[in-house]
Structures are given as structure tokens and as C-alpha cells.
């Protein structure tokens, strides 16, 4: 595929890195879905050893990458390979192998402890593990180096080139505007705070059939895709032809499971839509976590929560869930789009979701800078939550313990959820302020929407840095105004 001989040699050598990452992805999926809790310690040890092997194999590419960086007349794909590998090398050359091993061991064990702590709503159980993780993350930031703020080093790991300054600019516009919009929408009362279907209990098998039906409507390829169950829904690319997601079943309020499934399918479609020529290369993943999240948020909200998609779901819902009888399509649409201030991020509606990520972003920024300690997190969480949403969590499970991310060491991740909303709004704007989506869904043509996303975003993988990709597609980057325009049109027009 590569014309440059140095890049061709790099891609041959990279196969070893790819194979190790393939194995780690499979192990990570198993950790969350089928591994018994007693397997956490050996799994952590194995993950640590594999991570060090990835690091070693990556470092061995440094000389070849240096030569490629001096080469001229490379095409976009070749430049992308060199850019992505340099980012990986920047981590592998600066972070000692023993720290990589320790991170894997500590986070694998912490993930299992977090599950127990969340069930018992007891932060004290998780605190010593989180203290180890925060200490390690601070060291990682110092090793990587940064300008102005240590959190920039961690943000950059998840969103290339993204900084505290960028995040502050996005949130400083989104949060005040969202407060006004939420107040206006809730005062109007058109979109209800509560809906009777939110308390309707369901049989897991029935909603499983609904989710399988959704997978069919979205035309997920059965030979390249599978769905399982986990505590916290996620998606993972094992390979270009092996993408997996999970959902969850809580026995009440079926839209939680339904939209978790649609959300993770958005992630999966991104991975499945990457050009096959990029398989087994450093470019065979999404451009960034923020761009990735834009695909899941777009499918979940702009597509999945639309009136048109509600009509597509209607026959399947009535066939499998008798308790929806008596509710017409418009009432189902209002159920899917309730607007209320709530404690749980993954259950938050479009209008209040960014308050949840802003809270986490502000807390992470302070704890990584050393302005606060881990012991202060529960109280700071509750105080900040009350400031943003006017409510105070009653316990740790609906507060500081609700997310799995910190147990995995994913500091710098949460802001990318908001970036996903922002980029999803930019996609909506590019699609004729949503008219393209509405018209396609009215025809029942989900593939038309999928093809637009594949052609404009998915196929490039990580060939382009996230800001460069946005400039190529939209002519602008991380513009929150588009998302605010989408919300305003949907909820107030």
C-alpha cells in the first residue's frame, strides 16, 4: 500500500505490535464480560507483560520512523503512519517499562475492586487503589512533559493536540448556554421530566429481542460483529473484521438498555467502516476518542432519538413489550427524550449531559495538578454536582463511584464525551441541519446515513489528526455553536 520503501518496512515490522495489541484487546474484552473475579491478579500480570512487549516492539521502530520523518513526497497515508507512530513512540520512549507494567497491574485489579465498591456504594474500598492510580498518572504526565498544565499531557493522550485551553473554551460556551436552555425547556414542559414507561419493569429476554432487532435495523454485519453484556457498556475493536460491543439490562426503564446498544453500535460502525487497506497498520483505528464519541452520540441521539427512528422501532417494540400499548409514536418519542436533572451520566439526556462531563473534567484537572487529594473527591464531586445541577448525590454509587474510567487509569477521557457531542452537532449541521437524516429515515434508509459517515469520516481511520479531519470535513474544529443550534432546534422549535 505504501509507496515509500521506509514506510513499507515500518508496516511490515508493525505487524508484531498489532498482534500484541490484538491479544490485549481480546483479554480486555474478556475481563469485562466473562472472566471470574478471581482471575484479576493473573490477568493483570499478563496484561502488564504484554504491555511491556508492545512498548519494546514499538521502541524498536524508532530508528525507521526517524528516517521516514526526513523523507519527502509522502502521501497522506504515509504521513499518517509516521505521525501516529511518533505519538506512540513519545509514550514508549518516555514511560519506563516498569511503570507500564505497574499501570496495567494496578488498573486491572482496581477495576474489579471498583465493581464491588460501586455495588456497596463505599468509596473507602476503592480509595487506596485510586490513590495509586492518581500517583501513577501524575508521574506519567511528568514523564511525557507538558506546557502550562500537567493535565495537558493526559488530555493529549486521548485527543491529539487538545489542551486545557481548548477544553475551557468549549465548556465556557456550552455550560452557560446549556443552563439557559435547560431552564427554558423545563419551564415549557413539552418534554416531560418523568414518563410512566420509566418505571415499567421488563423481562431481560424481551429487551434482548428488541436490541437484536435494533442491530438488524442498523444492519450490523453479523459475521464481523457481536454483542454481549457487561456492568458498563463498551465497544472494542479486536480486528477490522471483529468488533464487539456490550449492553446492560437493569429490569426497568427499557430505553436505558436500548440506547446503550445504539450508542455502542455507533462506535462499532466507525471501526467497521475504516478502509480495509488500513487493517494491520497504525491507522486502523478512529481518529481520536472525541471523534469516536461523535459517532456514537450521533447515532444514539440525532438518529436514535428522532421521531423518524421512533417510527422505525414502533412495530418491534409493540411486538416484544406489551406495556407500550396505549402509547402512540409521539408519546414514545417524548419518553425517549425526557429532560430532567439526574445523577447518572450514562442516563443523562442531551441537554444535561455536558454538565456531567464538565464536573469530571474540572475534578480531574485539579487532582492531577495536585490541588486536591483523592480523599477529597467524594465531597468535591457532590459540591460541584450541586453547583451545576442543583442536586446532591445521596451516596457514592450515584456520585463519585458511578464510572469505571478512573479504575482503568483513563484520566483525560471525560472531556472527549463532550467533544463527541460537539462534533456530532457539526455533523448535524453539515447534513443540512438534520434534513438529510430526517429524509433518509422517513424512507427507512439507515444505510444512506451510514454511508455518509463512512465516506466522510470512518474510512480515513486515524490518517488525519482530529483537528485536521474536522477542517477537512467541516472547515472548522470543535465548534460548540453547532451542537447548541441542534439542541435549540430540537427542543424549542
C-alpha positions in Angstrom: 0.0 0.0 0.0 2.8 2.4 0.8 5.0 3.8 -2.0 7.8 5.0 0.3 10.1 2.0 1.0 10.9 3.1 4.5 7.2 3.2 5.4 6.7 -0.2 3.7 9.4 -1.6 6.0 7.8 0.1 9.0 4.4 -1.5 8.2 6.0 -5.0 8.0 7.6 -4.6 11.4 4.5 -3.1 12.8 2.6 -6.4 12.4 4.2 -7.6 15.7 2.8 -4.5 17.6 -0.6 -5.1 16.0 -0.6 -8.8 17.1 0.2 -7.9 20.7 -2.5 -5.2 20.8 -4.9 -7.7 19.3 -4.3 -10.0 22.1 -4.6 -7.3 24.7 -7.9 -6.2 23.2 -9.3 -9.7 23.4 -8.1 -10.0 27.0 -9.7 -6.7 27.9 -13.0 -7.7 26.5 -12.9 -11.0 28.4 -12.0 -9.1 31.6 -15.3 -7.2 31.4 -17.5 -9.9 30.1 -16.6 -13.5 31.2 -13.5 -13.6 33.4 -14.2 -14.7 37.0 -13.3 -12.1 39.6 -10.6 -14.4 41.0 -8.7 -14.1 37.7 -8.0 -10.4 38.2 -4.5 -10.8 39.6 -3.1 -13.1 36.9 -4.9 -11.2 34.2 -3.2 -8.0 35.5 0.2 -9.7 35.4 -0.3 -11.0 31.9 -1.6 -7.6 30.7 1.4 -5.9 32.2 3.8 -8.2 30.5 2.1 -7.8 27.1 2.1 -4.0 27.6 5.8 -4.1 28.1 6.2 -6.2 25.0 4.2 -3.7 23.0 6.4 -0.9 24.3 9.6 -2.8 23.4 8.3 -3.6 19.9 7.2 0.0 19.4 10.6 1.4 20.5 12.4 -0.8 18.0 10.6 1.1 15.3 12.1 4.5 16.4 15.1 4.4 14.0 12.9 3.7 11.0 10.4 6.3 12.0 13.2 8.9 12.3 14.3 8.1 8.8 10.7 8.4 7.5 10.3 11.8 9.2 13.1 13.1 7.0 11.6 11.7 3.8 9.9 13.9 1.2 6.9 13.4 -1.1 4.9 11.1 1.2 1.2 10.9 0.7 -1.4 11.5 3.4 -1.5 7.8 4.4 2.3 7.6 4.8 2.4 10.9 6.8 -0.4 9.5 9.0 1.6 6.3 9.7 4.6 8.3 10.8 2.6 10.8 12.8 0.7 8.1 14.7 3.8 6.0 15.4 5.6 9.1 16.7 2.8 9.6 19.2 3.1 6.0 20.3 6.9 6.3 20.5 6.6 9.5 22.5 4.9 7.4 25.2 7.0 4.3 24.9 10.3 6.2 25.0 9.4 8.4 27.9 7.5 6.0 30.1 9.7 3.3 31.7 8.7 -0.3 31.1 8.3 -0.9 34.9 5.8 1.9 35.0 3.8 0.5 32.1 3.7 -2.9 33.9 2.7 -1.3 37.2 -0.1 0.7 35.5 -1.5 -2.5 33.9 -1.4 -4.5 37.2 -2.8 -1.7 39.3 -5.7 -0.8 37.0 -6.7 -4.4 36.3 -7.0 -5.1 40.0 -8.7 -1.7 40.6 -11.4 -2.4 38.0 -12.5 -5.5 39.9 -12.4 -3.6 43.3 -14.4 -0.8 41.7 -17.2 -3.2 40.9 -17.5 -4.2 44.5 -17.2 -0.7 45.8 -19.9 0.5 43.5 -22.3 -2.3 44.5 -21.7 -1.5 48.2 -21.6 2.3 47.5 -18.4 2.5 49.5 -15.7 4.8 48.2 -13.3 3.8 51.0 -12.9 0.3 49.4 -11.8 1.9 46.2 -9.8 4.8 47.6 -6.4 3.2 48.1 -6.5 1.8 44.6 -7.4 5.1 43.1 -4.6 6.8 45.1 -2.1 4.5 43.5 -3.6 5.3 40.0 -3.6 9.1 40.5 0.0 8.9 41.7 1.0 7.0 38.6 -1.0 9.3 36.3 0.8 12.3 37.8 4.2 10.6 37.1 3.1 9.8 33.5 2.3 13.5 33.0 5.7 14.5 34.3 7.5 11.9 32.1 5.6 12.9 29.0 6.2 16.6 29.5 3.7 19.4 29.0 3.2 23.1 28.6 1.5 25.2 31.3 -0.6 22.4 32.9 0.2 18.7 33.7 -3.3 17.7 32.6 -2.5 18.7 29.1 -0.2 15.6 28.8 -3.1 13.3 29.7 -5.7 15.1 27.5 -3.4 14.8 24.5 -3.2 11.0 25.0 -7.0 10.8 24.3 -7.4 13.7 21.9 -4.3 14.6 19.9 -3.4 18.3 20.2 -6.3 19.0 22.7 -5.4 21.2 25.7 -6.9 22.6 28.9 -7.2 25.9 27.0 -9.3 24.2 24.2 -11.5 22.4 26.8 -12.0 25.6 28.8 -13.1 27.4 25.6 -15.6 24.7 24.8 -17.1 24.4 28.3 -17.1 28.1 28.9 -19.6 28.4 26.0 -21.5 25.2 26.5 -22.3 25.3 30.2 -23.8 28.8 30.5 -25.8 28.4 27.2 -27.0 24.9 28.4 -28.2 26.2 31.7 -30.4 28.8 30.0 -31.7 26.2 27.5 -32.4 23.6 30.2 -34.4 26.2 32.2 -36.3 27.3 29.1 -37.2 23.7 28.0 -38.1 22.5 31.5 -40.3 25.6 32.1 -42.1 24.9 28.8 -43.0 21.4 29.9 -43.3 20.0 26.4 -40.6 17.4 27.1 -41.5 15.7 30.3 -39.2 15.2 33.3 -40.9 11.9 34.1 -42.7 9.3 32.0 -44.7 6.3 33.1 -42.6 4.0 31.0 -39.6 4.8 33.1 -41.0 2.7 35.9 -42.2 -0.1 33.7 -40.4 -3.4 34.5 -39.3 -5.7 31.7 -38.1 -9.2 31.2 -34.5 -9.3 30.1 -35.3 -11.7 27.3 -37.8 -9.3 25.8 -35.4 -6.4 25.7 -32.7 -8.7 24.3 -35.0 -9.3 21.4 -35.6 -5.6 21.0 -31.8 -4.9 21.0 -31.3 -7.7 18.4 -34.0 -6.0 16.3 -32.1 -2.7 16.6 -28.9 -4.4 15.5 -31.0 -5.6 12.5 -32.4 -2.1 11.7 -28.9 -0.7 11.8 -27.7 -3.6 9.6 -24.8 -4.5 11.7 -22.8 -7.2 9.9 -23.3 -10.5 11.8 -20.1 -12.1 10.6 -17.9 -9.2 11.9 -19.8 -8.1 15.0 -21.2 -9.4 18.3 -23.0 -8.1 21.4 -22.6 -9.3 25.0 -23.4 -8.0 28.5 -21.3 -6.1 31.0 -21.6 -3.8 34.0 -20.6 -0.7 32.0 -21.4 -0.9 28.2 -18.4 -0.5 25.9 -17.2 -1.4 22.5 -13.8 -2.8 21.4 -12.1 -3.4 18.1 -10.4 -6.8 18.2 -9.6 -6.5 14.5 -11.1 -4.9 11.4 -13.4 -7.9 11.0 -14.0 -8.5 14.7 -15.7 -5.6 16.5 -17.6 -6.3 19.8 -20.0 -4.3 22.0 -21.8 -4.8 25.3 -25.0 -3.5 26.7 -26.7 -3.9 30.1 -30.1 -4.9 31.4 -31.4 -3.5 34.7 -35.0 -4.8 34.5 -36.7 -1.4 34.4 -36.9 1.6 32.0 -36.0 -0.2 28.8 -34.7 2.9 27.0 -31.5 2.7 29.1 -30.6 -0.7 27.5 -31.9 0.3 24.1 -29.9 3.5 23.8 -26.8 1.9 25.3 -27.0 -0.6 22.4 -27.5 2.1 19.8 -24.6 4.2 21.3 -22.2 1.3 21.2 -23.3 0.4 17.7 -22.2 3.9 16.7 -18.7 3.1 17.9 -18.7 -0.3 16.2 -19.8 1.2 12.8 -16.9 3.6 12.9 -14.4 0.7 13.4 -16.2 -1.4 10.8 -16.2 1.5 8.3 -12.4 2.1 8.3 -10.9 1.4 4.9 -9.7 -2.3 4.7 -6.4 -1.1 3.3 -5.6 0.3 6.7 -6.1 -3.0 8.5 -3.0 -4.2 10.5 -1.5 -0.7 10.3 -1.2 2.1 12.9 -4.1 3.9 11.0 -6.6 1.1 11.6 -8.4 2.9 14.5 -10.5 6.0 14.9 -9.0 9.5 14.6 -9.5 10.2 18.4 -11.7 9.4 21.3 -13.7 12.6 20.7 -14.3 11.8 17.0 -15.1 8.3 18.0 -17.6 9.5 20.6 -19.2 11.8 18.0 -20.2 8.7 16.0 -21.9 7.0 19.0 -23.6 10.2 20.2 -24.8 11.0 16.7 -26.3 7.5 16.2 -27.8 7.4 19.7 -29.2 10.9 19.8 -29.5 12.6 16.4 -30.7 9.3 14.7 -31.9 7.1 17.6 -34.0 9.6 19.5 -35.6 11.2 16.4 -39.2 10.9 15.6 -38.4 9.1 12.4 -36.4 6.4 14.1 -39.0 6.0 16.8 -41.5 5.1 14.0 -39.0 2.5 12.7 -38.8 1.0 16.1 -42.5 1.0 16.8 -43.5 -2.4 15.3 -40.7 -4.2 17.1 -41.4 -2.5 20.4 -45.1 -3.4 20.3 -44.3 -7.0 19.4 -42.0 -7.6 22.3 -43.1 -5.1 25.0 -46.8 -5.3 25.6 -46.6 -2.5 28.2 -46.0 0.1 25.4 -49.6 -0.4 24.2 -51.6 2.7 24.8 -48.7 5.0 23.9 -48.6 6.3 20.4 -45.4 7.2 18.5 -45.4 10.8 19.7 -45.6 9.6 23.4 -42.8 7.1 22.8 -40.7 9.9 21.3 -41.3 12.0 24.4 -40.3 9.0 26.6 -37.1 8.7 24.6 -36.4 12.5 25.1 -37.4 13.2 28.7 -35.5 16.2 30.1 -34.5 16.3 33.7 -31.6 16.9 36.0 -30.3 13.4 37.0 -27.4 11.9 38.9 -26.1 9.3 36.5 -24.1 10.4 33.5 -25.0 7.5 31.2 -28.7 8.1 31.8 -28.5 11.9 31.3 -30.4 13.5 28.4 -28.8 15.6 25.7 -29.5 18.9 27.4 -27.9 18.0 30.7 -25.2 15.5 29.7 -22.4 18.0 29.4 -22.8 19.1 33.0 -21.7 15.6 33.9 -18.5 15.6 31.8 -17.7 19.2 32.9 -17.8 18.1 36.5 -15.4 15.2 35.9 -13.1 17.4 33.7 -12.8 20.0 36.5 -12.2 17.4 39.2 -9.5 15.6 37.1 -7.8 18.8 36.3 -7.5 19.6 40.0 -6.4 16.2 41.2 -3.7 15.8 38.5 -2.4 19.2 39.3 -2.2 18.2 43.0 -4.7 20.9 44.0 -6.8 18.3 45.7 -6.2 14.8 47.0 -8.2 11.6 46.3 -9.7 11.6 49.8 -11.5 14.9 48.9 -13.1 13.5 45.7 -16.5 12.5 47.2 -17.2 15.8 48.8 -15.8 17.8 45.8 -17.9 15.7 43.5 -21.1 16.4 45.5 -20.4 20.1 45.9 -19.7 20.6 42.2 -22.7 18.5 41.2 -24.9 20.7 43.3 -23.4 23.8 41.7 -24.1 22.5 38.2 -27.4 20.7 38.5 -28.8 21.9 41.8 -28.9 18.4 43.4 -26.7 16.5 45.8 -25.9 12.7 45.3 -27.2 10.7 48.2 -24.4 8.1 48.1 -21.1 7.2 46.4 -22.8 4.8 43.9 -24.8 7.7 42.3 -21.8 10.0 42.8 -18.1 9.5 42.7 -18.2 5.8 42.0 -20.6 5.6 39.1 -18.0 5.4 36.3 -15.4 2.7 35.5 -12.9 5.0 33.8 -10.8 6.0 36.8 -10.3 2.4 37.8 -8.7 1.9 34.3 -6.5 5.0 34.6 -8.4 6.9 32.0 -7.7 10.4 33.2 -8.2 12.9 30.4 -11.0 10.8 28.8 -14.2 12.5 30.0 -13.8 15.7 28.1 -13.9 13.7 24.9 -17.5 12.8 25.6 -18.4 16.5 25.2 -16.2 16.7 22.2 -18.3 13.9 20.8 -21.4 15.9 21.3 -19.8 19.0 19.7 -18.6 17.1 16.6 -22.0 15.3 16.4 -23.6 18.8 16.2 -21.2 19.7 13.4 -22.2 16.6 11.5 -25.9 17.5 12.0 -25.1 21.0 10.6 -23.2 19.6 7.7 -26.2 17.3 6.9 -28.4 20.3 6.1 -29.3 21.0 9.8 -30.5 17.4 10.1 -32.7 17.4 7.0 -30.5 14.7 5.4 -31.1 12.4 8.3 -34.8 13.0 8.6 -35.4 12.4 4.9 -33.3 9.2 4.9 -35.1 7.8 8.0 -38.5 8.7 6.6 -37.6 6.3 3.7 -36.3 3.8 6.2 -32.9 4.1 4.7 -30.4 3.8 7.6 -27.7 2.8 5.1 -27.8 6.2 3.5 -26.8 7.8 6.8 -24.2 5.1 7.4 -22.7 5.7 4.0 -22.3 9.4 4.6 -20.5 8.8 7.8 -18.3 6.1 6.3 -17.4 8.2 3.2 -16.7 11.4 5.1 -15.2 10.2 8.4 -14.9 6.4 9.0 -12.8 5.4 6.0 -9.9 7.6 7.0 -9.2 5.8 10.3 -6.5 7.9 12.0 -4.9 9.0 8.8 -5.6 12.6 9.9 -5.2 14.2 13.3 -8.7 15.0 14.8 -8.5 18.8 14.2 -7.2 18.2 10.7 -10.0 15.8 9.9 -12.6 18.2 11.1 -11.1 21.0 9.0 -11.2 18.6 6.0 -14.9 17.7 6.6 -16.4 20.8 8.2 -14.0 23.6 7.6 -13.9 24.2 11.4 -13.0 22.3 14.5 -14.7 21.8 17.9 -17.3 24.5 17.3 -19.9 24.1 20.2 -22.3 26.5 18.4 -23.4 23.8 16.0 -24.4 21.5 18.9 -26.2 24.3 20.7 -28.1 25.1 17.4 -29.1 21.4 17.2 -30.4 21.3 20.7 -32.3 24.6 20.3 -34.0 23.5 17.1 -35.0 20.1 18.5 -36.2 21.2 21.9 -37.6 24.7 21.4 -38.8 25.0 17.8 
